[in-house]
Amino acid sequence: MENQSFDVKRLDHHGLVAGVIADLGLIEFFNTSVGAGSGDVSTGVAIASMIVNGLGFTDRPLSLSPQFFEQVPVDLLFGDDLEPIS
């Protein structure tokens, strides 16, 4: 039998928050209302990531956002082929 390898990613409560954001259509709402933006990440995804970050790092400064997103599977939460900048 071949050895199988698994990649485990912890979503914790962030998966629930991202799911509610998706169910409410907030990403599309912000992209339509504000504009999709011109960068690699749309306005809606940026706002959704700020919401998830705010609920995950409530006692730490926003300057630590890169550290937060290094530990969170952003591709699963936001449905894009996104990777955190390290």
PyMOL Python script that loads the backbone (N, CA, C, O; Angstrom):
from pymol import cmd

cmd.read_pdbstr("""\
ATOM      1  N   MET A   1       0.844  -1.178   0.000  1.00  0.00           N
ATOM      2  CA  MET A   1       0.000   0.000   0.000  1.00  0.00           C
ATOM      3  C   MET A   1       0.894   1.248   0.000  1.00  0.00           C
ATOM      4  O   MET A   1       1.882   1.307   0.732  1.00  0.00           O
ATOM      5  N   GLU A   2       0.552   2.214  -0.800  1.00  0.00           N
ATOM      6  CA  GLU A   2       1.336   3.438  -0.908  1.00  0.00           C
ATOM      7  C   GLU A   2       1.094   4.350   0.287  1.00  0.00           C
ATOM      8  O   GLU A   2       0.003   4.383   0.857  1.00  0.00           O
ATOM      9  N   ASN A   3       2.139   5.088   0.650  1.00  0.00           N
ATOM     10  CA  ASN A   3       1.986   6.079   1.713  1.00  0.00           C
ATOM     11  C   ASN A   3       1.203   7.269   1.187  1.00  0.00           C
ATOM     12  O   ASN A   3       1.505   7.807   0.122  1.00  0.00           O
ATOM     13  N   GLN A   4       0.199   7.670   1.945  1.00  0.00           N
ATOM     14  CA  GLN A   4      -0.589   8.821   1.554  1.00  0.00           C
ATOM     15  C   GLN A   4      -0.219  10.006   2.434  1.00  0.00           C
ATOM     16  O   GLN A   4       0.067   9.853   3.621  1.00  0.00           O
ATOM     17  N   SER A   5      -0.230  11.151   1.849  1.00  0.00           N
ATOM     18  CA  SER A   5       0.110  12.364   2.568  1.00  0.00           C
ATOM     19  C   SER A   5      -1.105  13.283   2.561  1.00  0.00           C
ATOM     20  O   SER A   5      -1.765  13.444   1.535  1.00  0.00           O
ATOM     21  N   PHE A   6      -1.391  13.877   3.699  1.00  0.00           N
ATOM     22  CA  PHE A   6      -2.517  14.779   3.838  1.00  0.00           C
ATOM     23  C   PHE A   6      -2.034  16.143   4.288  1.00  0.00           C
ATOM     24  O   PHE A   6      -1.098  16.255   5.080  1.00  0.00           O
ATOM     25  N   ASP A   7      -2.669  17.160   3.785  1.00  0.00           N
ATOM     26  CA  ASP A   7      -2.367  18.528   4.182  1.00  0.00           C
ATOM     27  C   ASP A   7      -3.564  19.036   4.981  1.00  0.00           C
ATOM     28  O   ASP A   7      -4.633  19.269   4.415  1.00  0.00           O
ATOM     29  N   VAL A   8      -3.396  19.206   6.272  1.00  0.00           N
ATOM     30  CA  VAL A   8      -4.480  19.622   7.144  1.00  0.00           C
ATOM     31  C   VAL A   8      -4.403  21.119   7.364  1.00  0.00           C
ATOM     32  O   VAL A   8      -3.351  21.651   7.719  1.00  0.00           O
ATOM     33  N   LYS A   9      -5.528  21.799   7.150  1.00  0.00           N
ATOM     34  CA  LYS A   9      -5.591  23.241   7.359  1.00  0.00           C
ATOM     35  C   LYS A   9      -6.710  23.534   8.342  1.00  0.00           C
ATOM     36  O   LYS A   9      -7.832  23.052   8.182  1.00  0.00           O
ATOM     37  N   ARG A  10      -6.400  24.323   9.355  1.00  0.00           N
ATOM     38  CA  ARG A  10      -7.384  24.664  10.380  1.00  0.00           C
ATOM     39  C   ARG A  10      -8.140  25.919   9.984  1.00  0.00           C
ATOM     40  O   ARG A  10      -7.545  26.959   9.704  1.00  0.00           O
ATOM     41  N   LEU A  11      -9.453  25.805   9.964  1.00  0.00           N
ATOM     42  CA  LEU A  11     -10.288  26.954   9.661  1.00  0.00           C
ATOM     43  C   LEU A  11     -10.829  27.608  10.924  1.00  0.00           C
ATOM     44  O   LEU A  11     -11.139  28.800  10.928  1.00  0.00           O
ATOM     45  N   ASP A  12     -10.941  26.832  11.991  1.00  0.00           N
ATOM     46  CA  ASP A  12     -11.529  27.319  13.237  1.00  0.00           C
ATOM     47  C   ASP A  12     -12.861  28.012  12.922  1.00  0.00           C
ATOM     48  O   ASP A  12     -13.632  27.521  12.097  1.00  0.00           O
ATOM     49  N   HIS A  13     -13.131  29.123  13.557  1.00  0.00           N
ATOM     50  CA  HIS A  13     -14.396  29.834  13.315  1.00  0.00           C
ATOM     51  C   HIS A  13     -14.339  30.693  12.053  1.00  0.00           C
ATOM     52  O   HIS A  13     -15.362  31.228  11.627  1.00  0.00           O
ATOM     53  N   HIS A  14     -13.169  30.830  11.458  1.00  0.00           N
ATOM     54  CA  HIS A  14     -13.033  31.666  10.274  1.00  0.00           C
ATOM     55  C   HIS A  14     -13.807  31.097   9.090  1.00  0.00           C
ATOM     56  O   HIS A  14     -14.295  31.848   8.246  1.00  0.00           O
ATOM     57  N   GLY A  15     -13.919  29.787   9.026  1.00  0.00           N
ATOM     58  CA  GLY A  15     -14.703  29.164   7.965  1.00  0.00           C
ATOM     59  C   GLY A  15     -16.176  29.522   8.066  1.00  0.00           C
ATOM     60  O   GLY A  15     -16.839  29.748   7.053  1.00  0.00           O
ATOM     61  N   LEU A  16     -16.686  29.572   9.291  1.00  0.00           N
ATOM     62  CA  LEU A  16     -18.082  29.973   9.484  1.00  0.00           C
ATOM     63  C   LEU A  16     -18.299  31.422   9.074  1.00  0.00           C
ATOM     64  O   LEU A  16     -19.279  31.744   8.402  1.00  0.00           O
ATOM     65  N   VAL A  17     -17.390  32.284   9.475  1.00  0.00           N
ATOM     66  CA  VAL A  17     -17.504  33.707   9.130  1.00  0.00           C
ATOM     67  C   VAL A  17     -17.428  33.883   7.614  1.00  0.00           C
ATOM     68  O   VAL A  17     -18.235  34.611   7.037  1.00  0.00           O
ATOM     69  N   ALA A  18     -16.478  33.232   6.971  1.00  0.00           N
ATOM     70  CA  ALA A  18     -16.352  33.335   5.515  1.00  0.00           C
ATOM     71  C   ALA A  18     -17.582  32.758   4.822  1.00  0.00           C
ATOM     72  O   ALA A  18     -18.011  33.274   3.790  1.00  0.00           O
ATOM     73  N   GLY A  19     -18.148  31.700   5.377  1.00  0.00           N
ATOM     74  CA  GLY A  19     -19.370  31.122   4.819  1.00  0.00           C
ATOM     75  C   GLY A  19     -20.552  32.066   4.910  1.00  0.00           C
ATOM     76  O   GLY A  19     -21.331  32.182   3.964  1.00  0.00           O
ATOM     77  N   VAL A  20     -20.692  32.742   6.041  1.00  0.00           N
ATOM     78  CA  VAL A  20     -21.768  33.722   6.194  1.00  0.00           C
ATOM     79  C   VAL A  20     -21.563  34.886   5.234  1.00  0.00           C
ATOM     80  O   VAL A  20     -22.520  35.367   4.628  1.00  0.00           O
ATOM     81  N   ILE A  21     -20.325  35.340   5.093  1.00  0.00           N
ATOM     82  CA  ILE A  21     -20.022  36.420   4.149  1.00  0.00           C
ATOM     83  C   ILE A  21     -20.420  36.002   2.737  1.00  0.00           C
ATOM     84  O   ILE A  21     -21.012  36.791   2.001  1.00  0.00           O
ATOM     85  N   ALA A  22     -20.100  34.771   2.357  1.00  0.00           N
ATOM     86  CA  ALA A  22     -20.454  34.270   1.026  1.00  0.00           C
ATOM     87  C   ALA A  22     -21.962  34.132   0.871  1.00  0.00           C
ATOM     88  O   ALA A  22     -22.512  34.512  -0.163  1.00  0.00           O
ATOM     89  N   ASP A  23     -22.647  33.588   1.897  1.00  0.00           N
ATOM     90  CA  ASP A  23     -24.102  33.415   1.825  1.00  0.00           C
ATOM     91  C   ASP A  23     -24.834  34.747   1.708  1.00  0.00           C
ATOM     92  O   ASP A  23     -25.847  34.842   1.016  1.00  0.00           O
ATOM     93  N   LEU A  24     -24.326  35.769   2.379  1.00  0.00           N
ATOM     94  CA  LEU A  24     -24.948  37.089   2.304  1.00  0.00           C
ATOM     95  C   LEU A  24     -24.602  37.817   1.014  1.00  0.00           C
ATOM     96  O   LEU A  24     -25.224  38.828   0.686  1.00  0.00           O
ATOM     97  N   GLY A  25     -23.622  37.319   0.283  1.00  0.00           N
ATOM     98  CA  GLY A  25     -23.210  37.952  -0.964  1.00  0.00           C
ATOM     99  C   GLY A  25     -22.487  39.270  -0.755  1.00  0.00           C
ATOM    100  O   GLY A  25     -22.565  40.166  -1.595  1.00  0.00           O
ATOM    101  N   LEU A  26     -21.779  39.392   0.372  1.00  0.00           N
ATOM    102  CA  LEU A  26     -21.121  40.656   0.687  1.00  0.00           C
ATOM    103  C   LEU A  26     -19.986  40.996  -0.279  1.00  0.00           C
ATOM    104  O   LEU A  26     -19.776  42.168  -0.591  1.00  0.00           O
ATOM    105  N   ILE A  27     -19.263  40.001  -0.751  1.00  0.00           N
ATOM    106  CA  ILE A  27     -18.158  40.276  -1.673  1.00  0.00           C
ATOM    107  C   ILE A  27     -18.701  40.893  -2.958  1.00  0.00           C
ATOM    108  O   ILE A  27     -18.179  41.899  -3.437  1.00  0.00           O
ATOM    109  N   GLU A  28     -19.744  40.291  -3.510  1.00  0.00           N
ATOM    110  CA  GLU A  28     -20.346  40.829  -4.724  1.00  0.00           C
ATOM    111  C   GLU A  28     -20.968  42.195  -4.466  1.00  0.00           C
ATOM    112  O   GLU A  28     -20.888  43.084  -5.314  1.00  0.00           O
ATOM    113  N   PHE A  29     -21.590  42.369  -3.298  1.00  0.00           N
ATOM    114  CA  PHE A  29     -22.198  43.649  -2.953  1.00  0.00           C
ATOM    115  C   PHE A  29     -21.162  44.767  -2.942  1.00  0.00           C
ATOM    116  O   PHE A  29     -21.385  45.826  -3.530  1.00  0.00           O
ATOM    117  N   PHE A  30     -20.030  44.539  -2.276  1.00  0.00           N
ATOM    118  CA  PHE A  30     -18.995  45.561  -2.214  1.00  0.00           C
ATOM    119  C   PHE A  30     -18.335  45.787  -3.573  1.00  0.00           C
ATOM    120  O   PHE A  30     -17.996  46.919  -3.919  1.00  0.00           O
ATOM    121  N   ASN A  31     -18.155  44.722  -4.336  1.00  0.00           N
ATOM    122  CA  ASN A  31     -17.577  44.898  -5.674  1.00  0.00           C
ATOM    123  C   ASN A  31     -18.497  45.733  -6.561  1.00  0.00           C
ATOM    124  O   ASN A  31     -18.022  46.529  -7.372  1.00  0.00           O
ATOM    125  N   THR A  32     -19.809  45.556  -6.412  1.00  0.00           N
ATOM    126  CA  THR A  32     -20.767  46.318  -7.210  1.00  0.00           C
ATOM    127  C   THR A  32     -20.912  47.741  -6.693  1.00  0.00           C
ATOM    128  O   THR A  32     -20.938  48.688  -7.479  1.00  0.00           O
ATOM    129  N   SER A  33     -21.007  47.898  -5.378  1.00  0.00           N
ATOM    130  CA  SER A  33     -21.251  49.214  -4.781  1.00  0.00           C
ATOM    131  C   SER A  33     -20.038  50.130  -4.856  1.00  0.00           C
ATOM    132  O   SER A  33     -20.158  51.297  -5.228  1.00  0.00           O
ATOM    133  N   VAL A  34     -18.880  49.605  -4.505  1.00  0.00           N
ATOM    134  CA  VAL A  34     -17.671  50.417  -4.410  1.00  0.00           C
ATOM    135  C   VAL A  34     -16.857  50.335  -5.693  1.00  0.00           C
ATOM    136  O   VAL A  34     -16.170  51.290  -6.056  1.00  0.00           O
ATOM    137  N   GLY A  35     -16.928  49.231  -6.361  1.00  0.00           N
ATOM    138  CA  GLY A  35     -16.091  48.968  -7.529  1.00  0.00           C
ATOM    139  C   GLY A  35     -15.157  47.830  -7.208  1.00  0.00           C
ATOM    140  O   GLY A  35     -14.746  47.663  -6.060  1.00  0.00           O
ATOM    141  N   ALA A  36     -14.820  47.047  -8.210  1.00  0.00           N
ATOM    142  CA  ALA A  36     -14.007  45.852  -7.977  1.00  0.00           C
ATOM    143  C   ALA A  36     -12.561  46.174  -7.667  1.00  0.00           C
ATOM    144  O   ALA A  36     -11.849  45.318  -7.143  1.00  0.00           O
ATOM    145  N   GLY A  37     -12.103  47.368  -7.968  1.00  0.00           N
ATOM    146  CA  GLY A  37     -10.708  47.717  -7.714  1.00  0.00           C
ATOM    147  C   GLY A  37      -9.832  47.334  -8.888  1.00  0.00           C
ATOM    148  O   GLY A  37     -10.295  46.716  -9.847  1.00  0.00           O
ATOM    149  N   SER A  38      -8.586  47.697  -8.810  1.00  0.00           N
ATOM    150  CA  SER A  38      -7.679  47.432  -9.928  1.00  0.00           C
ATOM    151  C   SER A  38      -6.485  46.572  -9.533  1.00  0.00           C
ATOM    152  O   SER A  38      -5.598  46.347 -10.357  1.00  0.00           O
ATOM    153  N   GLY A  39      -6.441  46.093  -8.310  1.00  0.00           N
ATOM    154  CA  GLY A  39      -5.312  45.293  -7.848  1.00  0.00           C
ATOM    155  C   GLY A  39      -5.527  43.813  -8.061  1.00  0.00           C
ATOM    156  O   GLY A  39      -6.434  43.399  -8.784  1.00  0.00           O
ATOM    157  N   ASP A  40      -4.687  43.023  -7.426  1.00  0.00           N
ATOM    158  CA  ASP A  40      -4.789  41.568  -7.523  1.00  0.00           C
ATOM    159  C   ASP A  40      -5.986  41.029  -6.755  1.00  0.00           C
ATOM    160  O   ASP A  40      -6.504  39.958  -7.073  1.00  0.00           O
ATOM    161  N   VAL A  41      -6.425  41.771  -5.747  1.00  0.00           N
ATOM    162  CA  VAL A  41      -7.529  41.348  -4.892  1.00  0.00           C
ATOM    163  C   VAL A  41      -8.667  42.350  -5.063  1.00  0.00           C
ATOM    164  O   VAL A  41      -8.448  43.561  -5.025  1.00  0.00           O
ATOM    165  N   SER A  42      -9.883  41.837  -5.252  1.00  0.00           N
ATOM    166  CA  SER A  42     -11.019  42.742  -5.429  1.00  0.00           C
ATOM    167  C   SER A  42     -11.358  43.435  -4.113  1.00  0.00           C
ATOM    168  O   SER A  42     -10.943  43.006  -3.036  1.00  0.00           O
ATOM    169  N   THR A  43     -12.120  44.512  -4.229  1.00  0.00           N
ATOM    170  CA  THR A  43     -12.536  45.269  -3.042  1.00  0.00           C
ATOM    171  C   THR A  43     -13.329  44.390  -2.095  1.00  0.00           C
ATOM    172  O   THR A  43     -13.126  44.449  -0.882  1.00  0.00           O
ATOM    173  N   GLY A  44     -14.231  43.576  -2.627  1.00  0.00           N
ATOM    174  CA  GLY A  44     -15.055  42.703  -1.793  1.00  0.00           C
ATOM    175  C   GLY A  44     -14.232  41.695  -1.015  1.00  0.00           C
ATOM    176  O   GLY A  44     -14.489  41.468   0.168  1.00  0.00           O
ATOM    177  N   VAL A  45     -13.251  41.090  -1.656  1.00  0.00           N
ATOM    178  CA  VAL A  45     -12.382  40.118  -0.980  1.00  0.00           C
ATOM    179  C   VAL A  45     -11.538  40.822   0.077  1.00  0.00           C
ATOM    180  O   VAL A  45     -11.314  40.271   1.155  1.00  0.00           O
ATOM    181  N   ALA A  46     -11.067  42.036  -0.219  1.00  0.00           N
ATOM    182  CA  ALA A  46     -10.273  42.795   0.763  1.00  0.00           C
ATOM    183  C   ALA A  46     -11.106  43.104   2.004  1.00  0.00           C
ATOM    184  O   ALA A  46     -10.617  42.972   3.126  1.00  0.00           O
ATOM    185  N   ILE A  47     -12.358  43.514   1.810  1.00  0.00           N
ATOM    186  CA  ILE A  47     -13.225  43.819   2.955  1.00  0.00           C
ATOM    187  C   ILE A  47     -13.556  42.538   3.722  1.00  0.00           C
ATOM    188  O   ILE A  47     -13.572  42.541   4.952  1.00  0.00           O
ATOM    189  N   ALA A  48     -13.819  41.448   3.006  1.00  0.00           N
ATOM    190  CA  ALA A  48     -14.093  40.170   3.671  1.00  0.00           C
ATOM    191  C   ALA A  48     -12.892  39.720   4.495  1.00  0.00           C
ATOM    192  O   ALA A  48     -13.055  39.205   5.601  1.00  0.00           O
ATOM    193  N   SER A  49     -11.697  39.910   3.966  1.00  0.00           N
ATOM    194  CA  SER A  49     -10.506  39.509   4.723  1.00  0.00           C
ATOM    195  C   SER A  49     -10.308  40.390   5.953  1.00  0.00           C
ATOM    196  O   SER A  49      -9.808  39.920   6.975  1.00  0.00           O
ATOM    197  N   MET A  50     -10.697  41.668   5.865  1.00  0.00           N
ATOM    198  CA  MET A  50     -10.616  42.534   7.047  1.00  0.00           C
ATOM    199  C   MET A  50     -11.595  42.083   8.116  1.00  0.00           C
ATOM    200  O   MET A  50     -11.285  42.149   9.305  1.00  0.00           O
ATOM    201  N   ILE A  51     -12.779  41.624   7.708  1.00  0.00           N
ATOM    202  CA  ILE A  51     -13.764  41.124   8.670  1.00  0.00           C
ATOM    203  C   ILE A  51     -13.225  39.872   9.357  1.00  0.00           C
ATOM    204  O   ILE A  51     -13.276  39.766  10.582  1.00  0.00           O
ATOM    205  N   VAL A  52     -12.708  38.924   8.573  1.00  0.00           N
ATOM    206  CA  VAL A  52     -12.153  37.690   9.141  1.00  0.00           C
ATOM    207  C   VAL A  52     -10.969  38.007  10.043  1.00  0.00           C
ATOM    208  O   VAL A  52     -10.837  37.423  11.118  1.00  0.00           O
ATOM    209  N   ASN A  53     -10.112  38.921   9.620  1.00  0.00           N
ATOM    210  CA  ASN A  53      -8.959  39.312  10.425  1.00  0.00           C
ATOM    211  C   ASN A  53      -9.411  39.952  11.730  1.00  0.00           C
ATOM    212  O   ASN A  53      -8.852  39.649  12.785  1.00  0.00           O
ATOM    213  N   GLY A  54     -10.397  40.817  11.685  1.00  0.00           N
ATOM    214  CA  GLY A  54     -10.893  41.487  12.884  1.00  0.00           C
ATOM    215  C   GLY A  54     -11.465  40.517  13.898  1.00  0.00           C
ATOM    216  O   GLY A  54     -11.373  40.742  15.104  1.00  0.00           O
ATOM    217  N   LEU A  55     -12.056  39.437  13.408  1.00  0.00           N
ATOM    218  CA  LEU A  55     -12.623  38.440  14.320  1.00  0.00           C
ATOM    219  C   LEU A  55     -11.582  37.435  14.792  1.00  0.00           C
ATOM    220  O   LEU A  55     -11.859  36.636  15.686  1.00  0.00           O
ATOM    221  N   GLY A  56     -10.402  37.463  14.211  1.00  0.00           N
ATOM    222  CA  GLY A  56      -9.371  36.516  14.604  1.00  0.00           C
ATOM    223  C   GLY A  56      -8.269  37.122  15.442  1.00  0.00           C
ATOM    224  O   GLY A  56      -7.621  36.413  16.212  1.00  0.00           O
ATOM    225  N   PHE A  57      -8.044  38.410  15.311  1.00  0.00           N
ATOM    226  CA  PHE A  57      -6.951  39.086  15.999  1.00  0.00           C
ATOM    227  C   PHE A  57      -7.483  40.273  16.781  1.00  0.00           C
ATOM    228  O   PHE A  57      -6.934  41.370  16.672  1.00  0.00           O
ATOM    229  N   THR A  58      -8.504  40.091  17.542  1.00  0.00           N
ATOM    230  CA  THR A  58      -9.150  41.224  18.196  1.00  0.00           C
ATOM    231  C   THR A  58      -8.242  41.917  19.210  1.00  0.00           C
ATOM    232  O   THR A  58      -8.440  43.099  19.492  1.00  0.00           O
ATOM    233  N   ASP A  59      -7.265  41.224  19.760  1.00  0.00           N
ATOM    234  CA  ASP A  59      -6.407  41.835  20.766  1.00  0.00           C
ATOM    235  C   ASP A  59      -5.022  42.207  20.230  1.00  0.00           C
ATOM    236  O   ASP A  59      -4.138  42.565  21.007  1.00  0.00           O
ATOM    237  N   ARG A  60      -4.827  42.126  18.922  1.00  0.00           N
ATOM    238  CA  ARG A  60      -3.528  42.440  18.333  1.00  0.00           C
ATOM    239  C   ARG A  60      -3.680  43.541  17.295  1.00  0.00           C
ATOM    240  O   ARG A  60      -4.749  43.671  16.699  1.00  0.00           O
ATOM    241  N   PRO A  61      -2.659  44.326  17.065  1.00  0.00           N
ATOM    242  CA  PRO A  61      -2.754  45.427  16.107  1.00  0.00           C
ATOM    243  C   PRO A  61      -2.900  44.931  14.667  1.00  0.00           C
ATOM    244  O   PRO A  61      -2.458  43.833  14.329  1.00  0.00           O
ATOM    245  N   LEU A  62      -3.527  45.757  13.827  1.00  0.00           N
ATOM    246  CA  LEU A  62      -3.726  45.392  12.428  1.00  0.00           C
ATOM    247  C   LEU A  62      -2.413  45.251  11.675  1.00  0.00           C
ATOM    248  O   LEU A  62      -2.379  44.635  10.609  1.00  0.00           O
ATOM    249  N   SER A  63      -1.341  45.804  12.202  1.00  0.00           N
ATOM    250  CA  SER A  63      -0.050  45.660  11.537  1.00  0.00           C
ATOM    251  C   SER A  63       0.420  44.205  11.522  1.00  0.00           C
ATOM    252  O   SER A  63       1.346  43.862  10.787  1.00  0.00           O
ATOM    253  N   LEU A  64      -0.204  43.357  12.318  1.00  0.00           N
ATOM    254  CA  LEU A  64       0.153  41.936  12.353  1.00  0.00           C
ATOM    255  C   LEU A  64      -0.720  41.100  11.404  1.00  0.00           C
ATOM    256  O   LEU A  64      -0.708  39.872  11.487  1.00  0.00           O
ATOM    257  N   SER A  65      -1.470  41.743  10.512  1.00  0.00           N
ATOM    258  CA  SER A  65      -2.307  41.019   9.555  1.00  0.00           C
ATOM    259  C   SER A  65      -1.542  39.999   8.736  1.00  0.00           C
ATOM    260  O   SER A  65      -2.044  38.891   8.548  1.00  0.00           O
ATOM    261  N   PRO A  66      -0.332  40.317   8.230  1.00  0.00           N
ATOM    262  CA  PRO A  66       0.390  39.294   7.467  1.00  0.00           C
ATOM    263  C   PRO A  66       0.652  38.022   8.268  1.00  0.00           C
ATOM    264  O   PRO A  66       0.566  36.924   7.719  1.00  0.00           O
ATOM    265  N   GLN A  67       0.966  38.150   9.547  1.00  0.00           N
ATOM    266  CA  GLN A  67       1.180  36.966  10.389  1.00  0.00           C
ATOM    267  C   GLN A  67      -0.106  36.164  10.527  1.00  0.00           C
ATOM    268  O   GLN A  67      -0.077  34.934  10.529  1.00  0.00           O
ATOM    269  N   PHE A  68      -1.232  36.857  10.642  1.00  0.00           N
ATOM    270  CA  PHE A  68      -2.515  36.182  10.760  1.00  0.00           C
ATOM    271  C   PHE A  68      -2.813  35.357   9.512  1.00  0.00           C
ATOM    272  O   PHE A  68      -3.190  34.190   9.616  1.00  0.00           O
ATOM    273  N   PHE A  69      -2.647  35.950   8.341  1.00  0.00           N
ATOM    274  CA  PHE A  69      -3.014  35.266   7.107  1.00  0.00           C
ATOM    275  C   PHE A  69      -2.007  34.213   6.674  1.00  0.00           C
ATOM    276  O   PHE A  69      -2.311  33.415   5.787  1.00  0.00           O
ATOM    277  N   GLU A  70      -0.810  34.180   7.272  1.00  0.00           N
ATOM    278  CA  GLU A  70       0.122  33.092   7.009  1.00  0.00           C
ATOM    279  C   GLU A  70      -0.405  31.782   7.583  1.00  0.00           C
ATOM    280  O   GLU A  70      -0.102  30.709   7.061  1.00  0.00           O
ATOM    281  N   GLN A  71      -1.191  31.864   8.654  1.00  0.00           N
ATOM    282  CA  GLN A  71      -1.680  30.666   9.334  1.00  0.00           C
ATOM    283  C   GLN A  71      -3.073  30.245   8.882  1.00  0.00           C
ATOM    284  O   GLN A  71      -3.549  29.177   9.267  1.00  0.00           O
ATOM    285  N   VAL A  72      -3.736  31.072   8.068  1.00  0.00           N
ATOM    286  CA  VAL A  72      -5.117  30.819   7.661  1.00  0.00           C
ATOM    287  C   VAL A  72      -5.134  30.432   6.179  1.00  0.00           C
ATOM    288  O   VAL A  72      -4.480  31.090   5.370  1.00  0.00           O
ATOM    289  N   PRO A  73      -5.869  29.377   5.806  1.00  0.00           N
ATOM    290  CA  PRO A  73      -5.930  28.984   4.397  1.00  0.00           C
ATOM    291  C   PRO A  73      -6.830  29.930   3.592  1.00  0.00           C
ATOM    292  O   PRO A  73      -8.024  29.674   3.433  1.00  0.00           O
ATOM    293  N   VAL A  74      -6.255  31.009   3.093  1.00  0.00           N
ATOM    294  CA  VAL A  74      -7.039  32.044   2.412  1.00  0.00           C
ATOM    295  C   VAL A  74      -7.716  31.515   1.154  1.00  0.00           C
ATOM    296  O   VAL A  74      -8.777  32.010   0.774  1.00  0.00           O
ATOM    297  N   ASP A  75      -7.125  30.523   0.505  1.00  0.00           N
ATOM    298  CA  ASP A  75      -7.751  29.987  -0.699  1.00  0.00           C
ATOM    299  C   ASP A  75      -9.073  29.296  -0.370  1.00  0.00           C
ATOM    300  O   ASP A  75     -10.006  29.335  -1.172  1.00  0.00           O
ATOM    301  N   LEU A  76      -9.160  28.672   0.786  1.00  0.00           N
ATOM    302  CA  LEU A  76     -10.422  28.031   1.191  1.00  0.00           C
ATOM    303  C   LEU A  76     -11.449  29.047   1.687  1.00  0.00           C
ATOM    304  O   LEU A  76     -12.648  28.873   1.471  1.00  0.00           O
ATOM    305  N   LEU A  77     -10.994  30.087   2.339  1.00  0.00           N
ATOM    306  CA  LEU A  77     -11.921  31.060   2.904  1.00  0.00           C
ATOM    307  C   LEU A  77     -12.536  31.977   1.858  1.00  0.00           C
ATOM    308  O   LEU A  77     -13.713  32.323   1.955  1.00  0.00           O
ATOM    309  N   PHE A  78     -11.762  32.370   0.868  1.00  0.00           N
ATOM    310  CA  PHE A  78     -12.227  33.374  -0.081  1.00  0.00           C
ATOM    311  C   PHE A  78     -12.457  32.833  -1.482  1.00  0.00           C
ATOM    312  O   PHE A  78     -12.852  33.587  -2.371  1.00  0.00           O
ATOM    313  N   GLY A  79     -12.221  31.556  -1.700  1.00  0.00           N
ATOM    314  CA  GLY A  79     -12.581  30.921  -2.953  1.00  0.00           C
ATOM    315  C   GLY A  79     -11.738  31.301  -4.156  1.00  0.00           C
ATOM    316  O   GLY A  79     -12.126  30.991  -5.282  1.00  0.00           O
ATOM    317  N   ASP A  80     -10.636  31.939  -3.975  1.00  0.00           N
ATOM    318  CA  ASP A  80      -9.752  32.304  -5.065  1.00  0.00           C
ATOM    319  C   ASP A  80      -8.430  31.582  -4.901  1.00  0.00           C
ATOM    320  O   ASP A  80      -8.174  30.944  -3.879  1.00  0.00           O
ATOM    321  N   ASP A  81      -7.619  31.688  -5.894  1.00  0.00           N
ATOM    322  CA  ASP A  81      -6.263  31.122  -5.796  1.00  0.00           C
ATOM    323  C   ASP A  81      -5.346  32.153  -5.157  1.00  0.00           C
ATOM    324  O   ASP A  81      -4.344  32.560  -5.744  1.00  0.00           O
ATOM    325  N   LEU A  82      -5.698  32.564  -3.961  1.00  0.00           N
ATOM    326  CA  LEU A  82      -4.921  33.565  -3.244  1.00  0.00           C
ATOM    327  C   LEU A  82      -3.951  32.893  -2.295  1.00  0.00           C
ATOM    328  O   LEU A  82      -4.233  31.833  -1.735  1.00  0.00           O
ATOM    329  N   GLU A  83      -2.817  33.522  -2.126  1.00  0.00           N
ATOM    330  CA  GLU A  83      -1.840  33.068  -1.151  1.00  0.00           C
ATOM    331  C   GLU A  83      -1.375  34.281  -0.360  1.00  0.00           C
ATOM    332  O   GLU A  83      -1.261  35.373  -0.916  1.00  0.00           O
ATOM    333  N   PRO A  84      -1.108  34.108   0.917  1.00  0.00           N
ATOM    334  CA  PRO A  84      -0.637  35.252   1.708  1.00  0.00           C
ATOM    335  C   PRO A  84       0.746  35.706   1.264  1.00  0.00           C
ATOM    336  O   PRO A  84       1.577  34.898   0.850  1.00  0.00           O
ATOM    337  N   ILE A  85       0.974  36.987   1.355  1.00  0.00           N
ATOM    338  CA  ILE A  85       2.287  37.541   1.038  1.00  0.00           C
ATOM    339  C   ILE A  85       3.166  37.365   2.261  1.00  0.00           C
ATOM    340  O   ILE A  85       2.790  37.755   3.366  1.00  0.00           O
ATOM    341  N   SER A  86       4.334  36.778   2.063  1.00  0.00           N
ATOM    342  CA  SER A  86       5.219  36.592   3.219  1.00  0.00           C
ATOM    343  C   SER A  86       6.421  37.470   3.144  1.00  0.00           C
ATOM    344  O   SER A  86       7.267  37.437   4.038  1.00  0.00           O
TER     345      SER A  86
END
""", "prot")
cmd.dss("prot")
cmd.show_as("cartoon", "prot")
cmd.util.cbc("prot")
cmd.orient("prot")
